[in-house]
Amino acid sequence: MEPALCQLYRDTFVPYVDCCVRRMQMIKMLSAIVLLFAICWSATLLDNVLVGFGIVDRFHHGYLR
């Protein structure tokens, strides 16, 4: 962590360890949000890629409708 940022946290009485714990919690939460986004939208994104490369038709026929 940058010295100026640590000084800022020291001035507000937040210990350095708490700062690192909060940073790790924030990284985990952001990772979880990105992972959930990828899981929820992966079918649509994959369909768009397959249509874009011409592997499947734009208007699916048969069981792919």
N, C-alpha and C positions, 0 to 999 in steps of 0.2 A: 504494500500500500504506500502511496506517496506520503512523504513527511508532512506536507501541508495539510493533507486530509486527516492524518493521524492527529495533528495538532488541533484541528477543528474538533475532532471527536473528544480529545482530551479536555478542551475548553468547555464542552457541554457535559462533562462527567460521564461519558459513555466509555467503558473500558475497551481497549484494543481487541481483546478476545471476543467480546460481544459483537464488535464490528465485523470480525471475520465470520462468526456464526451467522449473523444476519446476511452477509454476502453469500454464504453457501446456501442458506435457505432460499434466497432470491434466485440463485442459479438453478436450484432444484425445481422451484416452482415454474420458472420460465421454461425449463426443459420439459416438464410435464405438460405445459400448455402447448408447446410446439409438437410434442409427440401425439397428444390427443387430436390436434388439428390434422396432422398427417394421417392418422388412423381414420378419422371421420371423412376426410375428403379424398382418400387414396383411390377409391373406386371411380369417382368422377375424373380425377386427374389422369388416371390410367386410361380411361375411355377417351379422353381428349387427346392423349399422346398417340393411342392406337389409331384413332381417326385421322390425326394429323399426318401420320406416316403412311396412311392408306392401307393399313392392315385389316381394318374392318370398315364397312360402309358407314356413311354418316347416318343413314336411316337403317337401323338394324332390321334384319328379317328373321323370321322363324322364332326360335327360342330365345334369341338375344334381344327381342323387343323390349 
